[in-house]
Amino acid sequence: MKHLTLGAAALLATGGMAVAQDEVNLQLQWVTQSQFAGYYAALENGYYDEENLAVNIIPGGPDIAPPQVLAGGGADVMLNWMPSALAARENGLPVVNIAQPFVRSGLMLTCWADSGITEPADLAGHTVAHWFFGNEYPFLSWMSQLGIGVEGGDDGVTLLQAGFNVDPLLQRQADCMSTMTYNEYWQVIDAGVTPEELVTFRYEDFGVSTLEDGIWALEENLDDPEFVDRMARFVRASMRGWAWAAENPDEAAMIVLDYDETGAQTEEHQLRMMGEVALLVAGGDGRLDEAAYQRTVDTLLAGGSDPVISAAPEGAFTHVITDAALAE
């Protein structure tokens, strides 16, 4: 088992002198798993060390909101889904996307086939489990576009907060649950459920996919040249980690297991997860695709009387960091 702060207090011996590395505290979107393999690979393979960085990777969870951690000074950068980050920005937290490792969405809705739900419009009158703290925004936008409320009743969806596991679905507390292609869906299958017993809806197939797992920083910090330089080195090393993880998925999954301090992850699950995550990062170099950004914004605005954001954001992303990172 590795300790998460490996390198956080490391010193570089240079010419007989000890030179402290520049520290970066990274707040993850979720718990330690292959969803974040690129960062753990960069740490384990020494890519951060080569950039003179001491990176502390901070796991998340269902009760941890990365924007709140960033706002409170608990992290220098956070990983966050774009809907959550843009909603936080509109609500007064000036976060900026500085890099976008994930270029595709892995979000889908998984329902019991015997619930009578054959298309998203059938969700009215049913209970859906979802993660909160900003993770629910893509789903809320989708329901708003369909004209389905989320306050329950025969004409609306009853929204249930989900945690680490898929128990709400397995125990029939919910008819549907939001799942990731690389994680929760396979937890359901591993519980003995067959694919034929399920109906799945990929957000991308219904035109409501939004960008996930971007790297975000506070806008005010981007006025500091030292911070910009530190972030460019961090992004460069992180993308090296992602490239290596995608090319070596089995080895990357084993690195993640080494850093899992809870012991909750299994080898089979992490190997499978890494294979799926590799598909979501394939073809990306960290630079935000502005067309995908605009698609995300348009999806969030298309909520009728109850959109996730009320106006197109300004200044919510920058290419300054990735331009510097990719220049070398």
N, C-alpha and C positions, 0 to 999 in steps of 0.2 A: 504494500500500500504506500502510495506517495503522499506527501504532505502538500496541501494546496499552495502553501506559501514558499515552495521550493524556489529559491532565487530571489525572494522578496527582500532578503537582507544580505544578499550576496555582495561580495567585493571582488573587484578585478585587480589582480596584482599587476601593476604596470611600472616597470623600472624600479622595482623594490618598494613602490608606494602603493597603498590601498586606495582605490578610487571607487567611491560608491556609485552603484548603478542608478539610473533614473527609474523611479517607481511608477508603476501603472496599476491601478486597482480596477479590475473589470468585473462588473456585475452581470451575471448570467440571467437569462430569461427564465430558466428552469433548473432542475436539479442536475447534478453531474451525469452526463450521458453522451452518447455519440453525436447528438445534435450539436455539440460544441467541440467535436474532436479536433478541429483545426487549431484551436487555441491550446489544447492540451498537447497536441503534437508539436506545436511551436515551442512550448515550454520544455517538453521532454527532449526534443532534438537539439536544443540549444540555440534556436533561431532568435529568441529574445535576448539571450546572452550576447549573441553576435551583434545585436543592435544596442548593446549596453543598457538593457532594460531589465528591471526586476519586476515581473508581472505577478500580481496576486489575483487569482481567479476565485471569485466569490459565488458559490452556488445560489440559485434562487429556489422558488417553491410556490405552491398555490396561494400562500399568504404574503408573498413578497412582491411589491410593485416596484420594478426597476426605476421608473421615473421618480418615485419618492426617495429611493436610495440615492439617486444622483442629485436630487434637489437638496438632500440633507448632508451632502458632502461625503457620503459613504463610498463613493466610487468616482473615478475620473471619467469613465465611459461606461455605457450600459449597452447590452443587447436588448432590442425591443422590436416588437412588430410595429410596422409603420402606422396602422390605425391607432394604436395606443399612444405612440409618440406624438402624432399629429393632434390627437385630442388633448394630450397634456400641454402641447404648445399653445393651442387655442385657449386653454384654461389658465394660461399665464406662466407656464414653465418653458423658457426659451431653449428647447432642445433642437439640435441640428444633426442631420444624418451626415456622417463623415465618410462612411463606406458601407457597401451593401454586398456582403459575401453570398447571401442566398438570392438566387435569381428566379426561383419558382416557388409556388405555394404548395405545401403538403397538407393543407387543411381540408378536411371533409367531414360530412355528417353521416354517422352510422346509426341505422335504425333497425329495429326488429321487423322482419318481413311480415310477421303475423299481426303487426299493429295496424295494417290497412293503409300505411303510408307508401305510396308508389311514386309520388313526386313532391317537391317542396310545398306546393300549394295545399297538400293534405295535412300539413303540420298543425293547423288550427285545431285546438281542442286537446292537444297532446303536451306531454312534459318533455323538455329537452334539458339535458345536463351540459353545462359549459363551464370553462374556467373564467374567473372574474379578473379584476385588477387590470382592465384594458384589453384582455384577450377576447372578450365577448364582442368587441365592436364590429368585426366583420359579420358576425351572425346577426347583430342588431340591424346593421345596414341592410342585409339580405331580407330580413323580415319586414323592415320598413318599406322596401321596394315592392314586396309582395302584398303589402297592406295588411299584414298580420301583426297584431299587438303582442306584447310580451308580458301582459299583466294577468294572464290566465283567462279562464272562461271558455265557452264553446267556440268563440271566434278568435281566440288568441292562444299564444303559447305560454305555458307555465315554465319559467326559467329556474333551473336548479343549479346551485353552485357545485362544481365538481372539484375533486381534490387530486391526490396523486394517482388514484387507481380508477378502474372502470366499474367499480361496484354499483353505481347508480343504474347502469345499463344491465349488468348481470343480475342484479337483484330486482329488476323490473320497477325500480323507483322512477325510471325515465324510459320513455319509448325510444328516444334517440339520444345520442351523445356526440358532441364534437370530438373528433379524433384526428391524429396526425397519421399520414401514410407510413411514417417510420416508427410510430410508438404505440399509441393507445389501440389502434385497430388490431395490431398483432397481440396486444394483451387480451383482447376479446377472443381472438382465435386460439390463443394458448390456453384459455380457460375452458376449451372444449366445444366452443361454438363453431359451426361450419359456415363457410361463406354463403351457402345457400339459405341459411337462416337469417341473413342480413340483407339490407338494402343500403347502399352507400351513394352519397352525392358529393362529388368533388366540387369545391367552390369554383375552381377554374372552369369547369364545364358549364357553369351557370352565369359566367360573366361577372362574378363578384370576388374574384381572387385579389388579394392584396399582398404587398410585399411583407416578408417576415424576416426576423433575425438580422436587422441592420445594426450598425455600430453608431451610437449617438453620444454627443457631448453637449455641454452647456455652451450657448452662443458666446457668452462673455469670455470664456476661456480661449476662444479662437482668435481673440485680439492679442494674445500673448505669443510672440514668435517662438519662445521656448516650448510652450505647450504644443504648438503646431508641429514643430520639429519632432517632439516626443511622440505625437500621434502618428506622424508619417512613418516613423520607425516601427511603431507598434503595428500599424496596418500592414506594412511591408512584411514583417515577420509573420503576422497572422495569416496573410494570404499564402505565404510559403508553407505554413502549416496546413492550410486547407488543400493546397495543391498536392502535398505529400500524402495527406489523409485520403484524398480521392483516389490516388494512385496505389495506395497501400491500405485498403479498407480494413483488412483483417488485423494488421499490425496496429492501426489507429484505434480500433475497438479495444484491443488489449491494453493500450496505453490509458484509455478512458477508465477501464476497469481498475487499473492501478491507482488512479486518483479518486475513485469512489470511496469516500470515507465511511459511507453508511453501510456498505456491503449489500445493498439492496439490489444491485444490478446483476444480471446473469450474463454469462458469456454468449449464449445463444441469442438473447435479445439484443445485446449490443452489436454483435456481428451483423445481424439482420438490419438493425437500425442504421448502421454505418453504410450499408449497401444502398439503402433508400435515400439517406442524406446526401450521398455522393451525387445522386441524380439531381438534387435541388441546387447544388452549388456548381454543377458542371457548366463550363463555358464562361464563368464569371472571373473577373480579376479584381473585384472589390469596388470598381467604379460604378456608381449608381446609374442605371439606365433611366433616362428622363422619361421615356415613353411608358415604362412600367410604373414610374412614380406618378405620372399623370393619370394612368389607369386607376391607380390606388386612390388618388384624390377624387376622381370622378365617381368612383364607387361609393366613397364615404359621403359625398355630397348628394348622391342620388337617393336620399332617404325621405323624399316628400316633406311632410311637416315635421319630421323628427330625424334629421340627418345626424350622422356622427360628428361632423364638423359643419359649421354654418357658412364658412367662406373659404375660398382657396387660400392656403397659407403662402406667405412670402418669406423667403430666406430660410426655409426649412431644410435645405440641403446645401452642401458645398462640395466642389471637386478639388478644393485646394489640397486637402490631405492626400487623396488618392493620386493627384497629379504629381505631388512630391514623392509619394511612395513608389510610383511606377516609373519615375524618371531614372531610377538607378537599377 
